[in-house]
């Protein structure tokens, strides 16, 4: 009987912990989206856009992504997405 009670307690608290972690994850995802949008707006200056366009015209996409990362501090994925917007 004690074994069953302990198992039920473990499962109950496990579910509570998973629910709490899920809520925290959702909050982090939301704040990351807001931060990304803010960063892209902050660093959306015309000089950077012109430089990215020029590098893309020269076929230097990797260098363009690198430049965006240097100038903005964005992650590799975020910088690539920023550069990809110019290739449309």
C-alpha positions in Angstrom: 0.0 0.0 0.0 2.8 2.4 0.8 4.5 1.7 -2.5 1.3 2.6 -4.4 0.9 5.9 -2.4 4.5 6.9 -3.1 4.1 6.1 -6.8 1.0 8.3 -6.9 2.8 11.1 -5.2 5.7 10.9 -7.6 3.4 11.0 -10.6 1.4 13.9 -9.2 4.4 16.0 -8.5 6.0 15.0 -11.8 2.9 16.3 -13.6 3.0 19.6 -11.6 6.6 20.1 -12.5 6.0 19.4 -16.2 3.2 21.9 -16.2 5.3 24.5 -14.6 8.2 23.9 -17.0 5.8 24.1 -20.0 4.5 27.5 -18.7 8.1 28.8 -18.3 9.0 27.6 -21.8 6.0 29.4 -23.3 7.0 32.6 -21.5 10.6 32.3 -22.7 9.4 31.7 -26.3 7.2 34.8 -26.1 10.0 37.0 -24.7 12.5 35.7 -27.3 10.1 36.7 -30.1 9.7 40.2 -28.6 13.5 40.5 -28.2 14.1 39.4 -31.8 11.6 41.9 -33.2 13.1 44.7 -31.0 16.7 43.8 -32.0 15.7 43.7 -35.7 14.1 47.1 -35.4 17.0 48.6 -33.5 19.6 47.4 -36.0 17.5 48.0 -39.1 19.6 51.0 -40.2 20.0 51.9 -43.8 23.8 51.4 -43.8 23.5 47.8 -42.7 20.7 47.2 -45.3 22.9 48.7 -48.1 25.9 46.7 -47.1 23.8 43.4 -47.0 22.4 44.2 -50.4 25.8 44.9 -51.9 27.3 41.7 -50.5 24.4 39.7 -51.8 24.8 41.2 -55.3 28.4 40.1 -55.1 27.3 36.6 -54.2 28.7 36.8 -50.7 25.8 35.6 -48.6 28.0 34.1 -45.9 29.9 37.4 -45.5 26.6 39.2 -45.3 25.3 37.0 -42.5 28.7 37.4 -40.7 28.4 41.2 -41.0 24.9 41.3 -39.6 26.0 39.2 -36.7 28.9 41.6 -36.0 26.8 44.7 -36.2 23.7 43.4 -34.4 24.8 40.6 -32.0 22.0 38.4 -33.5 22.5 34.6 -33.4 23.5 32.8 -36.6 19.9 31.8 -37.3 18.5 35.2 -36.7 21.2 36.9 -38.9 20.5 34.4 -41.7 16.8 35.1 -41.5 17.6 38.8 -41.7 19.7 38.4 -44.8 17.2 36.0 -46.4 14.6 38.8 -46.3 16.7 40.7 -48.9 16.8 37.7 -51.4 13.1 37.7 -52.1 
